[in-house]
């Protein structure tokens, strides 16, 4: 995916692949704690049913770690050359709660917490989305009044549409950097190629952008459209939806006198309307309109919203599944008497050295977020 760098490790038995794991090459942010670093994501871990409980997945994981540490060591030895461009400063994976202790004990991964707000939608909000048939799908007058939003200055027109790749890519990349990469630890750094080759294929059919068109706008993308924000949601259960991806240009909102709450609510309406229309043949649709639905969004995004008057209730959940391992090969002098890595200056090491994401999140209090659109 990202720059087409990945490694797959398989265990063959009688010329058949019975276990597999994959290293995804990613570049991840440290928020305001330092420069972005190269990382190796562990994914696609699987073992054939007849060969489970033989330690094959663990063997492959340890092989993957050894490979990444070898590449890290080579990079440190040849820091001024381009002999090895696949080095990783750390490794990450997402584990089920029951397996977190296994990864910690067997491979030295440590977890970080990501916090999500769960917003319960009022029935009338969903009904309004289902009743709306306008392709532009801006917030209805009733919704705006209920939402206590500020109407943009005269001469501005807010519209929503599906993102268009590669035409929108440069705007999306710039906003994503400012809204997510510069604020959150663990956030995937998205290059132009990553947007066009990965994000486009993963969520392109559900990625709605909110644009403002002004008389003085000189943007060339889609005529005079200027992207203010975007959103993609996904269904997790009959009741629960999740914010899969989101970004907003806060500077534009301030300049154009648009509340972020208005931006968010408008995109929520469009996303739910599109989902309900696409599943209109399902027998459960009427039932869904009769009960409250939930949308899980990162707590940091929730803090950006001025108002959530359209919600019936809001609660918070913790996702502790993301785990990290520092790939720096630690010498004895770097450990304390208990064998634990000293945390001195672990946030920003020399170029090519390992990086300690759990320390950055848990001790330096940099918020952690990996958008579900970037999961592997």
Protein Blocks (a to p, Z undefined) as FASTA:
>chain_A
ZZoiacdddddeehiafbdcddddddddehjnbccddddddehiacdfklghnommmmmm
mmmmmmmmmmmmmmmmmmmbckbmkbcfbdcddddfklmmmmmmmnopacdddddddddd
dfklmmmmmmpmcfklpacfklmmmnopacddehiacdddddddfklmmmmmmmmmmmmm
mmpghiacddfklmmmmmmmmmmmmcccdddddfklcbfgghjaccfbdcddddfbfkbc
cdfbdcddfklmmmnopafklmmmmmmmmmmmmmmmmmmmpmklmmmmmpccdddddfkl
mmmpmbffkbfbdcddddfkbccddfbdcdfklpcfkopacfehklbccehiacdfklmm
mmnopacdddfklgZZ
